[in-house]
């Protein structure tokens, strides 16, 4: 550890073999944990097994409360779960800690555990394991799920958490494993309320479903619609953090405590209320509650003629803005007094459509469309109704409920019509973004998505679809924060969000996190074919880049690929993925058969020919490989740039280095974390006599995997001709790789 003045510590208390110590910062917490591990490692080296001491350490940055000489709070709960996740001699830290110390403390070997499910912890966040050195003979990726407690000699459990309430103090708790397991578990449960999501750095709120106080259950659409409209209006205020409607509606019909809701959703305030609609009158009660205390900030009952419902909604939003002392931009001041429609019947039809469409079935989508069509017929200036009508067509297209090729064009036209009436309507910009993405016009999709988010900074779906567009556009590093924000805004996020998140992790080379995310998805949706394809590719890339243990084979990739094939054998991507896996298993005939099948299924897709070209080059069918590569360059890829890896590889293996260089360079400009493509480009530069460029690519290989081995690469690289393989390896040695 670097020399530094020791931090000022305060021993809060000792209880038998346990003690609590206060540190001044999270940096000191990590340094202390590392010093503990280093000292014990030196101790264990000189001791027999029975005398060794091994520790698990968990570190989290979170709120705590000191009371009567003890500490309580969510920081304790999460730290205890991280400790349980760690293995002996490792340190587990949360993403919050990692971001705070990564540039300040040498962390040694950092292994991502993805977003594991921690016991009694609602939130899922990134977790990392710190090891003093690269593991030898052990799994590089520690288990994501909690391991059974191990006792080797004396095992000490160390829980570290950092208070942000008390000058970022750190408390360390040590529990000896000589206690019976039941005693240990009870010790971990002493502070134990369910864990909370961290509060955002701005006022935060969830709008719970307003209760229908009418004796008529058919009036449910009105109370649900009011909830949705209020959520949507509040969502457009940038100085406020608003939980998505989908997560809020998980509480519908349930008796809940606002404190529990606030903790589970990670918000400070809860808006709840009820609606009674009878004849031409409406009674709305609403109350804004501070979830941290249960204190009612305000409560109102409104008795109004039904025709004043829109004005009443604006009053409620304005009251929240005033109570929370929110700062509004001039544009946002316009939002909260936006006139939706003056036509009460049109508004009623719109609310009915919203309720029907929320069920997401082909039948209810048709019924919802009829309601939105009625709304625009009653009020041709009703921009929101046009946007929602367009949304029904887009969903119909995405879910393939209609074979009509004009369905997507209809969605586009309606969104444009909505924007002609109101250019500040977020939903309409979001529809345009999604339509452009379907048309593979990714620059326009990203621009419209950015506009939708600017207008509605709390819309989780807009963040999710922007992440998807960025993935398709070859910008996965930018997609990751979009996906994380979508999942934070909607803690009960749908499985689709995990698809995009896992895809982004894979494209950025974070294969362990991709695998963990996709496994979580398949645990919820076991027949999600796209997830199996991404999982197969993640296993394959992890193996190729030597980020998986030496003993691990490609069998998990094969199993995932075959499962995808069983779910859909008519998709060309399924055959491409299986072909790649067979290729790296050096089952060349099977690999070639899969790529030929992909071309037969998608003869106008650039990726099919690029994959075929790569396999042909590796089995020494050079002329056919060059012909397939040229055809790939003539065709349009479904994902921009993704075919360039196969094309460049085919040229390189065929010995056409000048032609290989540009496709490989262009591919890496989009996806800079593909280790195997950096290797191929390093060999190309070596063959072209560009020594400096070759060394730079070799440096990128070592950046991605400091433990890279040319000998392992030789064993795993599928090139059938030994002479071609040896020439490739010689070029890499020339670039400086060993």
C-alpha positions in Angstrom: 0.0 0.0 0.0 1.3 3.6 -0.7 2.7 5.4 2.3 0.2 7.9 3.7 -0.7 9.3 7.1 -3.0 6.9 8.9 -6.6 8.0 9.0 -8.1 9.2 12.2 -10.3 6.4 13.5 -12.9 6.2 16.2 -13.7 2.9 17.8 -17.4 3.2 18.4 -17.7 0.1 20.5 -16.6 -3.5 21.0 -18.8 -6.5 21.6 -16.8 -9.6 22.4 -14.8 -10.3 19.3 -16.7 -7.7 17.3 -15.9 -4.1 17.1 -17.1 -1.0 15.2 -14.6 1.6 13.9 -15.3 5.0 12.3 -13.2 6.1 9.3 -13.2 9.5 7.6 -13.8 8.4 4.0 -14.6 5.6 1.6 -11.1 5.7 0.3 -9.8 4.9 3.8 -12.3 2.1 4.0 -11.0 0.5 0.9 -7.4 1.0 1.9 -8.1 -0.5 5.3 -9.8 -3.5 3.7 -6.8 -4.0 1.4 -4.4 -3.8 4.3 -6.4 -6.3 6.2 -6.2 -8.7 3.3 -2.5 -8.1 2.7 -1.6 -8.6 6.4 -3.6 -11.8 6.6 -2.1 -13.1 3.4 1.3 -12.7 4.9 0.2 -14.3 8.1 -1.4 -17.3 6.3 1.8 -17.9 4.3 3.6 -18.9 7.4 0.8 -20.8 9.1 -0.7 -24.3 8.9 -4.3 -24.4 7.6 -5.8 -24.7 11.0 -4.1 -21.5 12.1 -4.9 -19.4 9.0 -7.4 -16.5 8.9 -9.4 -15.8 5.8 -11.8 -12.9 5.5 -14.7 -11.8 3.4 -15.2 -8.0 3.0 -18.1 -6.1 1.7 -18.0 -2.3 1.2 -21.0 -0.1 0.3 -21.6 3.7 0.4 -25.0 4.4 1.9 -27.1 6.0 4.6 -26.7 4.9 8.2 -28.1 6.0 11.6 -26.2 6.1 14.8 -28.3 5.5 17.9 -27.5 4.4 21.4 -23.9 3.5 20.5 -25.0 1.3 17.6 -25.5 1.8 13.8 -28.5 0.9 11.7 -29.7 1.6 8.2 -29.6 0.4 4.6 -25.8 0.9 4.4 -25.5 -2.0 7.0 -28.0 -4.2 5.1 -26.3 -3.9 1.7 -22.8 -4.2 3.1 -23.8 -7.4 4.8 -25.1 -8.8 1.6 -21.9 -7.9 -0.2 -19.9 -9.6 2.5 -22.0 -12.7 2.0 -21.4 -12.6 -1.7 -17.6 -12.4 -1.3 -15.4 -15.5 -1.1 -12.6 -15.8 1.5 -9.7 -13.4 0.7 -11.8 -11.2 -1.5 -13.4 -7.8 -1.2 -16.8 -7.1 -2.7 -17.6 -3.4 -3.4 -20.8 -1.8 -4.8 -20.7 0.3 -8.0 -21.1 3.4 -5.9 -17.9 2.6 -4.1 -16.1 1.6 -7.3 -16.9 4.9 -9.0 -15.7 6.9 -6.0 -12.3 5.1 -5.5 -11.4 3.7 -8.9 -9.2 6.7 -9.8 -7.8 7.2 -6.3 -6.8 3.8 -5.0 -4.9 0.9 -6.8 -7.5 -1.8 -6.8 -5.5 -4.7 -8.0 -7.5 -7.2 -10.0 -11.2 -6.1 -10.4 -13.7 -8.7 -11.5 -17.3 -7.7 -12.3 -20.0 -9.8 -10.8 -22.7 -8.2 -12.8 -26.0 -7.2 -11.0 -26.5 -10.1 -8.6 -29.8 -10.5 -6.7 -28.9 -9.7 -3.1 -31.2 -11.2 -0.4 -33.9 -8.7 0.7 -32.4 -6.0 -1.5 -34.8 -4.7 -4.1 -32.3 -2.7 -6.1 -29.9 -4.4 -8.5 -26.6 -2.6 -9.0 -23.1 -3.5 -10.3 -20.9 -5.3 -7.9 -17.1 -5.9 -8.2 -14.7 -8.3 -6.5 -11.2 -7.1 -5.7 -8.4 -9.5 -5.5 -4.8 -8.7 -4.6 -3.5 -10.5 -7.7 -4.8 -12.4 -10.7 -6.3 -15.7 -9.6 -4.4 -18.8 -10.5 -6.3 -22.0 -10.9 -9.5 -20.4 -9.5 -12.5 -19.2 -11.4 -11.9 -15.7 -12.8 -15.5 -14.8 -12.5 -16.8 -15.3 -8.9 -20.2 -16.8 -8.4 -23.0 -14.2 -8.8 -25.3 -15.8 -6.3 -24.5 -15.9 -2.6 -22.2 -18.8 -1.8 -22.5 -21.1 1.2 -20.3 -19.9 4.1 -17.0 -21.6 4.2 -14.9 -22.1 7.3 -11.2 -22.7 6.7 -9.4 -22.4 10.0 -10.9 -19.3 11.5 -13.0 -17.3 9.0 -13.7 -13.7 9.9 -16.6 -11.8 8.3 -15.9 -8.1 7.7 -18.7 -5.7 6.8 -17.7 -2.3 5.7 -20.1 0.5 4.9 -19.8 4.3 4.6 -22.1 6.8 6.1 -23.0 9.9 4.0 -24.9 11.3 7.0 -21.9 11.5 9.4 -19.0 12.9 7.4 -18.6 9.8 5.3 -17.6 7.8 8.3 -16.8 4.1 7.8 -17.8 1.3 10.2 -16.2 -2.1 10.2 -17.9 -5.0 11.9 -16.1 -8.3 12.5 -17.9 -11.5 13.3 -16.0 -14.7 14.0 -17.3 -17.8 12.2 -16.8 -20.0 15.2 -20.3 -18.9 16.2 -23.0 -21.3 15.1 -24.4 -20.4 11.7 -27.8 -19.6 13.1 -26.1 -17.1 15.4 -24.2 -15.5 12.5 -27.4 -15.2 10.5 -29.2 -13.5 13.4 -26.4 -11.1 13.8 -26.8 -10.1 10.2 -30.5 -9.6 10.7 -30.4 -7.3 13.7 -30.7 -4.1 11.7 -32.8 -5.7 9.1 -35.5 -3.8 7.3 -35.7 -4.4 3.5 -33.1 -2.4 1.7 -33.8 0.8 0.0 -32.9 2.1 -3.4 -30.7 5.2 -3.0 -32.5 8.5 -3.3 -31.7 10.6 -6.4 -30.0 13.9 -6.1 -33.2 15.8 -6.7 -36.8 15.7 -5.2 -38.3 12.3 -6.1 -41.8 11.1 -6.3 -44.1 8.2 -7.2 -47.7 8.7 -8.1 -49.6 5.7 -6.7 -52.7 4.6 -8.6 -55.7 6.7 -7.6 -58.5 4.6 -6.1 -61.8 4.4 -7.8 -64.4 5.2 -5.2 -67.3 4.6 -7.5 -69.4 1.5 -7.0 -69.0 1.0 -10.8 -65.9 -1.0 -11.6 -66.1 0.3 -15.2 -65.1 3.7 -13.9 -61.6 2.3 -13.2 -60.3 3.6 -16.5 -61.0 7.2 -15.2 -59.0 6.9 -12.0 -56.2 5.0 -13.8 -56.2 7.6 -16.6 -55.9 10.4 -14.0 -52.9 8.7 -12.5 -51.2 8.3 -15.8 -51.8 11.9 -16.8 -50.5 13.3 -13.5 -47.4 11.0 -13.8 -46.9 12.2 -17.4 -47.2 15.9 -16.5 -44.8 15.6 -13.5 -42.4 13.5 -15.6 -41.7 16.4 -17.8 -40.2 18.5 -15.0 -36.4 18.1 -15.1 -35.9 19.2 -11.5 -38.0 16.2 -10.4 -37.4 12.5 -10.4 -40.6 10.5 -11.2 -41.0 6.7 -11.0 -42.6 5.1 -14.1 -46.2 4.3 -14.3 -45.5 0.5 -14.7 -43.7 0.3 -11.4 -46.2 2.5 -9.6 -49.1 0.3 -10.8 -47.6 -2.8 -9.1 -49.1 -1.3 -5.9 -52.6 -1.0 -7.4 -55.3 -2.6 -5.2 -52.8 -3.3 -2.4 -52.7 -1.9 1.1 -49.2 -0.4 1.4 -47.3 1.8 3.8 -45.8 4.9 2.1 -42.6 4.3 3.9 -42.3 0.9 2.3 -43.1 2.4 -1.1 -40.5 5.1 -0.7 -37.9 2.6 0.3 -38.7 0.2 -2.5 -38.9 2.8 -5.2 -36.1 5.0 -3.9 -38.1 8.2 -3.7 -38.7 10.8 -1.0 -42.4 11.7 -1.8 -45.6 9.7 -2.5 -48.7 11.1 -4.1 -51.8 9.2 -3.5 -55.5 9.8 -3.8 -59.0 8.7 -4.9 -61.5 9.6 -7.5 -65.3 9.6 -7.4 -67.0 10.3 -10.7 -70.8 10.5 -10.7 -73.1 12.1 -13.2 -71.4 15.4 -14.2 -69.5 15.8 -11.0 -66.1 14.6 -9.8 -64.5 14.5 -6.4 -60.8 14.0 -6.2 -58.8 13.7 -3.0 -55.0 14.0 -3.2 -52.3 14.0 -0.6 -48.5 14.4 -0.9 -46.6 12.5 1.7 -43.0 12.6 2.8 -42.2 8.8 2.7 -39.2 9.2 5.0 -41.4 10.4 7.9 -45.0 9.5 6.8 -45.8 13.2 7.3 -48.5 14.7 5.0 -47.2 17.8 3.3 -50.6 18.7 2.0 -54.0 17.1 1.5 -56.9 18.5 -0.5 -60.4 17.5 -1.5 -61.6 18.9 -4.8 -65.4 18.9 -5.7 -65.8 20.2 -9.2 -68.0 19.9 -12.3 -66.6 17.1 -14.5 -65.9 19.7 -17.3 -63.2 21.2 -15.0 -61.2 18.0 -14.7 -58.3 19.2 -16.9 -57.9 22.5 -15.0 -58.0 20.4 -11.8 -55.2 18.2 -13.0 -53.1 21.3 -13.6 -53.9 22.6 -10.1 -52.6 19.4 -8.5 -49.4 19.5 -10.5 -48.9 23.1 -9.7 -49.5 22.4 -6.0 -46.8 19.8 -6.1 -44.4 22.2 -7.8 -45.0 24.9 -5.2 -44.8 22.5 -2.2 -41.5 21.0 -3.3 -40.2 24.4 -4.4 -39.2 23.1 -7.8 -37.4 25.3 -10.2 -39.1 25.2 -13.6 -37.6 26.3 -17.0 -39.7 28.6 -19.1 -40.5 25.6 -21.3 -41.6 23.5 -18.3 -43.9 26.3 -17.1 -45.7 25.8 -20.4 -46.0 22.1 -19.8 -47.9 22.3 -16.6 -50.5 24.6 -18.1 -50.6 22.8 -21.5 -54.2 22.5 -22.7 -54.8 18.9 -23.6 -58.2 19.4 -25.1 -61.3 21.4 -24.3 -63.6 18.5 -25.4 -64.6 16.5 -22.4 -65.9 13.6 -24.5 -62.6 13.5 -26.4 -60.7 13.4 -23.2 -62.9 10.6 -21.8 -62.3 8.6 -25.0 -58.5 9.2 -24.7 -58.5 7.9 -21.1 -60.4 4.8 -22.1 -57.9 4.2 -24.9 -55.0 4.6 -22.4 -56.5 2.0 -20.1 -57.2 -0.5 -22.9 -53.8 -0.1 -24.5 -52.0 -0.7 -21.2 -53.1 -4.4 -21.4 -51.0 -5.0 -24.5 -52.9 -7.6 -26.4 -53.9 -7.6 -30.1 -57.6 -7.3 -29.1 -57.2 -4.4 -26.6 -54.8 -2.6 -29.0 -57.6 -2.6 -31.6 -60.1 -1.4 -29.1 -57.7 1.3 -27.9 -57.2 2.5 -31.4 -60.9 2.9 -31.8 -61.0 5.1 -28.7 -58.1 7.3 -29.9 -59.7 7.6 -33.3 -62.9 8.8 -31.6 -60.9 11.3 -29.6 -59.3 12.9 -32.7 -62.6 12.8 -34.5 -64.1 14.8 -31.6 -61.1 17.2 -31.4 -59.0 17.3 -34.5 -56.4 19.5 -32.6 -55.8 16.8 -29.9 -52.1 16.2 -30.4 -51.7 13.6 -27.6 -54.5 11.5 -29.1 -52.8 11.5 -32.5 -49.5 10.4 -30.8 -51.2 7.6 -28.9 -53.0 6.5 -32.1 -49.6 6.3 -33.8 -48.3 4.3 -31.0 -50.9 1.6 -31.5 -49.6 1.2 -35.1 -46.0 1.1 -34.0 -46.6 -1.6 -31.4 -48.7 -3.6 -34.0 -45.7 -3.4 -36.3 -43.1 -4.4 -33.6 -45.2 -7.3 -32.3 -46.0 -8.4 -35.9 -49.7 -8.3 -35.2 -50.2 -7.1 -38.7 -48.6 -8.1 -42.0 -49.6 -4.8 -43.7 -46.3 -3.1 -44.8 -48.0 0.3 -44.4 -48.4 -0.1 -40.6 -45.0 1.5 -39.8 -45.7 4.3 -42.3 -49.0 5.0 -40.6 -47.2 5.3 -37.2 -44.8 7.7 -38.7 -47.5 9.9 -40.3 -49.5 10.1 -37.1 -46.5 11.1 -35.0 -45.6 13.8 -37.5 -49.2 15.0 -37.4 -49.0 15.2 -33.6 -45.9 17.2 -33.8 -47.4 19.6 -36.3 -50.0 20.4 -33.6 -47.5 20.4 -30.7 -43.8 20.1 -31.4 -43.1 19.8 -27.6 -44.9 16.5 -27.2 -42.4 13.9 -26.0 -44.5 10.8 -27.0 -44.5 11.9 -30.6 -40.7 12.4 -30.7 -40.3 9.0 -29.1 -42.5 7.3 -31.8 -40.4 9.0 -34.5 -37.3 7.7 -32.8 -38.6 4.2 -32.8 -39.8 4.3 -36.3 -36.5 5.6 -37.6 -34.7 2.8 -35.7 -36.9 0.2 -37.4 -36.0 1.8 -40.7 -32.3 1.6 -39.8 -32.0 5.3 -39.9 -30.1 5.4 -36.7 -28.8 9.0 -36.7 -32.4 10.3 -37.0 -33.5 7.8 -34.4 -30.9 9.0 -31.9 -31.7 12.7 -32.6 -35.4 12.2 -32.0 -34.7 10.1 -28.9 -32.5 12.8 -27.5 -35.4 15.3 -28.1 -37.9 13.0 -26.4 -35.7 12.7 -23.3 -35.0 16.4 -23.1 -38.8 17.0 -23.2 -39.6 14.2 -20.7 -36.5 13.4 -18.7 -38.3 10.8 -16.5 -39.7 8.6 -19.3 -38.0 5.2 -18.7 -39.1 3.8 -22.1 -37.5 6.7 -24.0 -34.2 5.9 -22.3 -34.6 2.2 -23.1 -35.3 2.8 -26.8 -32.5 5.4 -27.0 -30.2 2.7 -25.6 -31.4 0.3 -28.2 -30.8 2.8 -31.0 -27.3 3.5 -29.7 -26.6 -0.3 -29.6 -27.8 -0.6 -33.2 -25.7 2.4 -34.2 -22.6 0.8 -32.8 -22.4 3.1 -29.8 -22.9 0.6 -26.9 -20.8 2.6 -24.4 -23.3 5.4 -24.7 -26.2 2.9 -24.5 -25.2 1.6 -21.0 -26.1 4.7 -19.0 -29.4 5.0 -20.9 -30.3 1.4 -19.9 -29.3 2.0 -16.3 -31.4 5.2 -16.1 -34.4 3.4 -17.6 -34.1 0.6 -15.0 -33.8 3.1 -12.1 -36.9 5.1 -13.3 -38.8 1.8 -13.6 -37.5 -0.5 -10.8 -40.1 -3.2 -11.9 -38.7 -3.0 -15.4 -39.8 -5.4 -18.1 -37.6 -8.2 -19.5 -36.9 -6.2 -22.6 -34.7 -3.8 -20.7 -32.4 -6.7 -19.8 -32.1 -7.6 -23.4 -30.7 -4.2 -24.3 -28.5 -4.1 -21.2 -27.0 -7.5 -21.9 -26.4 -6.6 -25.5 -24.6 -3.4 -24.6 -22.4 -5.2 -22.1 -21.5 -7.8 -24.8 -20.7 -5.1 -27.3 -18.5 -3.2 -24.8 -16.5 -6.4 -24.0 -18.0 -6.8 -20.5 -18.8 -10.4 -21.1 -19.2 -11.5 -17.4 -21.8 -8.8 -16.8 -23.5 -9.7 -20.1 -23.8 -13.3 -19.1 -25.1 -12.4 -15.6 -27.7 -10.0 -17.1 -28.9 -12.5 -19.7 -29.2 -15.3 -17.2 -31.3 -13.1 -15.1 -33.5 -12.4 -18.1 -33.9 -16.0 -19.0 -34.8 -16.8 -15.4 -37.8 -14.5 -15.9 -38.5 -15.3 -19.6 -37.1 -18.8 -20.3 -38.2 -18.8 -24.0 -36.6 -15.4 -25.0 -34.8 -16.5 -28.1 -32.8 -13.3 -28.6 -31.4 -13.6 -25.1 -30.1 -17.1 -25.9 -28.3 -15.7 -29.0 -26.7 -12.9 -26.9 -25.8 -15.4 -24.2 -24.2 -17.7 -26.7 -22.2 -14.9 -28.2 -21.1 -13.6 -24.7 -19.8 -17.1 -23.8 -18.0 -17.3 -27.1 -16.4 -13.8 -26.9 -15.4 -14.4 -23.3 -13.7 -17.7 -24.3 -12.0 -16.2 -27.4 -10.6 -13.2 -25.4 -9.3 -15.5 -22.7 -11.5 -13.9 -20.1 -12.9 -17.3 -19.1 -10.9 -19.9 -17.1 -8.6 -22.2 -19.0 -10.6 -25.2 -18.0 -13.8 -23.8 -19.4 -14.9 -25.0 -22.9 -17.5 -23.7 -25.3 -20.2 -26.0 -24.1 -22.3 -23.2 -22.5 -22.2 -21.3 -25.8 -23.2 -24.4 -27.7 -26.1 -25.1 -25.3 -27.4 -21.5 -25.6 -27.1 -21.5 -29.3 -28.9 -24.8 -29.7 -31.7 -23.6 -27.4 -32.1 -20.5 -29.7 -32.2 -22.8 -32.7 -34.9 -24.9 -31.1 -37.0 -21.8 -30.6 -36.5 -20.4 -34.1 -34.6 -22.3 -36.8 -35.7 -19.9 -39.6 -33.7 -16.9 -38.4 -30.4 -16.4 -40.1 -28.7 -14.9 -37.0 -29.3 -18.2 -35.1 -27.3 -20.1 -37.7 -24.6 -17.5 -37.8 -24.1 -17.7 -34.1 -24.0 -21.5 -34.1 -21.6 -21.3 -37.1 -19.2 -19.1 -35.1 -19.3 -21.5 -32.1 -18.7 -24.6 -34.3 -15.8 -22.7 -36.0 -14.0 -22.1 -32.7 -14.6 -25.7 -31.8 -12.8 -26.4 -35.1 -15.8 -28.3 -36.4 -15.3 -26.7 -39.8 -17.9 -28.7 -41.8 -20.6 -27.9 -39.3 -19.6 -24.2 -39.2 -19.7 -24.0 -43.0 -23.1 -25.7 -43.1 -24.5 -23.2 -40.6 -23.2 -20.1 -42.6 -24.5 -21.5 -45.9 -27.9 -21.9 -44.2 -27.8 -18.3 -43.0 -27.1 -17.1 -46.5 -30.0 -19.2 -47.8 -32.3 -17.6 -45.2 -31.1 -14.0 -45.7 -29.5 -13.7 -49.2 -29.7 -9.9 -49.1 -28.1 -9.5 -45.7 -24.5 -8.4 -45.6 -23.9 -10.2 -42.3 -24.7 -13.6 -43.7 -22.1 -13.3 -46.5 -19.5 -11.8 -44.1 -19.9 -14.8 -41.8 -19.6 -17.2 -44.7 -16.5 -15.4 -46.0 -14.8 -15.7 -42.6 -15.4 -19.4 -42.4 -14.4 -20.0 -46.0 -11.1 -18.2 -45.4 -10.3 -20.2 -42.3 -10.8 -23.5 -44.1 -8.5 -22.4 -47.0 -11.2 -21.8 -49.6 -9.6 -18.5 -50.5 -11.3 -17.6 -53.8 -14.8 -18.4 -52.5 -14.0 -16.4 -49.3 -13.0 -13.3 -51.3 -16.1 -13.5 -53.5 -18.4 -13.8 -50.4 -16.5 -10.8 -48.7 -17.0 -8.7 -51.8 -20.7 -9.6 -51.8 -21.0 -8.6 -48.2 -19.6 -5.2 -49.0 -22.1 -4.7 -51.7 -25.1 -5.4 -49.4 -26.8 -3.5 -46.6 -26.1 -4.8 -43.1 -29.0 -4.9 -40.5 -26.6 -3.4 -37.9 -24.2 -0.7 -39.3 -20.6 -1.9 -39.4 -21.1 -5.3 -37.7 -20.3 -7.2 -41.0 -16.9 -5.5 -41.2 -15.3 -7.9 -38.7 -16.1 -10.9 -40.8 -15.0 -9.1 -44.1 -11.7 -7.9 -42.6 -10.9 -11.2 -41.1 -11.6 -13.0 -44.3 -9.2 -10.7 -46.2 -6.6 -11.0 -43.5 -6.6 -14.8 -43.3 -6.6 -15.0 -47.1 -3.4 -12.9 -47.1 -5.0 -9.8 -48.7 -3.7 -7.4 -45.9 -4.2 -4.1 -47.7 -7.9 -4.9 -48.3 -8.3 -6.2 -44.7 -7.0 -3.1 -43.0 -9.9 -0.6 -43.6 -12.8 -2.9 -42.6 -11.0 -3.9 -39.4 -10.2 -0.3 -38.6 -13.8 0.8 -39.2 -15.2 -2.1 -37.1 -13.0 -1.2 -34.2 -14.0 2.5 -34.4 -17.5 1.3 -33.5 -16.6 -1.7 -31.2 -13.2 -1.0 -29.6 -13.4 -3.9 -27.1 -13.2 -6.9 -29.5 -9.9 -8.4 -28.5 -9.8 -10.9 -31.4 -10.3 -8.1 -33.9 -7.4 -6.1 -32.4 -5.3 -9.3 -32.8 -6.2 -9.6 -36.4 -5.4 -6.0 -37.1 -2.1 -6.3 -35.2 -1.2 -9.1 -37.6 -2.3 -7.1 -40.6 -0.1 -4.2 -39.6 2.9 -6.5 -39.0 2.5 -8.0 -42.5 2.2 -4.5 -44.0 5.4 -3.4 -42.3 3.7 -0.9 -40.1 5.5 -1.7 -36.9 4.3 1.2 -34.7 0.7 0.5 -35.6 1.1 -3.2 -34.9 2.6 -2.5 -31.4 -0.3 -0.1 -30.7 -2.8 -2.9 -31.5 -0.8 -5.3 -29.3 -1.1 -2.8 -26.5 -4.9 -2.7 -27.0 -4.9 -6.5 -26.7 -3.1 -6.3 -23.4 -5.3 -3.5 -22.2 -8.3 -5.7 -22.7 -6.6 -8.7 -21.1 -3.2 -8.2 -19.4 -2.8 -11.9 -19.0 -3.2 -12.6 -22.7 -1.2 -15.6 -23.9 -0.1 -16.3 -27.5 0.1 -20.0 -26.7 -3.5 -20.1 -25.6 -4.5 -18.0 -28.6 -2.8 -20.6 -30.8 -4.8 -23.4 -29.2 -8.1 -21.5 -29.6 -7.6 -19.9 -33.1 -9.5 -21.8 -35.8 -7.3 -21.7 -38.9 -7.2 -25.0 -40.7 -4.0 -24.6 -42.6 -1.0 -24.9 -40.2 1.2 -22.8 -42.4 -1.4 -19.9 -42.4 -1.8 -20.3 -38.6 2.0 -20.1 -38.0 2.3 -17.0 -40.3 -0.4 -15.3 -38.3 1.3 -16.1 -35.0 4.7 -14.9 -36.3 3.1 -11.6 -37.2 1.7 -11.3 -33.7 5.1 -12.1 -32.2 6.6 -9.4 -34.4 4.0 -7.0 -32.9 5.4 -7.8 -29.4 2.9 -10.3 -28.1 4.0 -13.4 -26.2 
